[in-house]
Amino acid sequence: MLHRLVVFSLMLLFSGEMIFSGRSASGSVPLSSLSPVQLEELRINSIGPLKACPGDTVRLKIRAWNNDITPPMLDIDVDAPVRWEVSPGSGIVLNRASGTFVIDRNVKDGAVYTISARLRSRSVVKPNRLYVYTRSGNPFSGSWRENGGDIQELVFSADGTFSVTAHPFEVYKDYWGRYSYDLSRQVISFVMVGGNKKPDDVDLQGFFRFDNAGDLVLESICFGTLFPGEIVKSSYIFKRYAE
């Protein structure tokens, strides 16, 4: 159970990460140097799904787990001949040899691409997904910090998942789940799926707006009591600190 929680937390932590360096970048290691355990868990860029905007150039790489650190992290770049595939093929220009593809500026918000990699060896690389989003279609995507409050991380991923954390430490998250919204009605809803700390006093359906400074204002929502003595709230202001 603990293993599954750690893996899920890692997925949220790395959700949306894009690595902009080629497969022959400095610091990469040959495929032959990896252990059998590492070869069973090869990933494309990240353990979680990727995200990008129309017009972005995405560079892909094979990555392996570094088991010499605690907790193990997916931070080893692997140098190996790869043939890349991206599906569907519409709306992108793919260079299969270099693992670089450009997303057309006309690709719509919410488009999803499946990315796969074929190695000459018998090693299997787990496929990944890339979610296309626009600021107008999904103005939430990214990481936010409560202004003057206790929630240090409210993370919206482009795949429709979120996480809430009061005191971030390594891969720890308080709880996570899925979110949905209606831009015209300015309503937003969160559904808690799991967590290390799941408060029972949450009220996760309410309203949102963006003020003149671009801050996210949530009203008629309560993320719950995350530690003893915390003041229960029904409104929050969050500042963006990372895409």
Phi, psi and omega in degrees: 000314179299320179300317181294324179294318179297316180297318180295320178297320177299322179298319180289321180299317185267003182301126177087000181288133173239131181256117184261071174207148185284170183288346177259020184296156178301135178098353178285157182239152178290151180302324184294343182273353183278151178281163177303324179294316179295322181294338179278349186231038178289139184231165176257107178067312192206160175283336179256174181294157179263165175219154179199165179251157174306135182094348181286150170257126183247128177249130185256154176208158174272134181230151180232160180284138170264102184272003180272358179241162181237122354286158177304139183233152179272081186224020176254121177274134185252130178262110181203148175297126185228141169249117185267147175226136176231129182230136359287164182273353181279146177084006179221159170240115187249132169257101187294331183288318184267346182074030179247131173221148182251132178270126180299144181293345181267359178294135187280152173302135180096354178295144182233132177243141175259128183248132178226159182223135178248126177257155178289334178279182179277357180297142182250131177257128180291133178294162179225170178237148176238127181256127178268132179222160174235155179296326179285325181279324177223085182285358183269331190310125181134192182246138184230152178233134182295133180282108179072016182237194188262345182274109183273341178218117166240109187251122172255121176263153184292345179273006178092011177256159180218166170214152179235131179216129177278313182232090182298139174208115182052241184261007185293138171228145176288303174206168186209169179174215182236152178231154175216161184203162175232109185295323183289323181269349181058043175246150181218147182221137176243141175237117180285128180255320181197178179172165172273334177220110185245094181296146182264004181251029181280153171221098196255026173233128183192213188233156178225159170200162176245126181279183184295337179273357182086007179284150180269120179253121178249132182230151182059035179228143174227121178277001173091170179274112185264348175201157184301139177086356180291141178282127179286131184241162173233005176210151184216154169236126181241140175254136178287136175233353176198145176286000000 
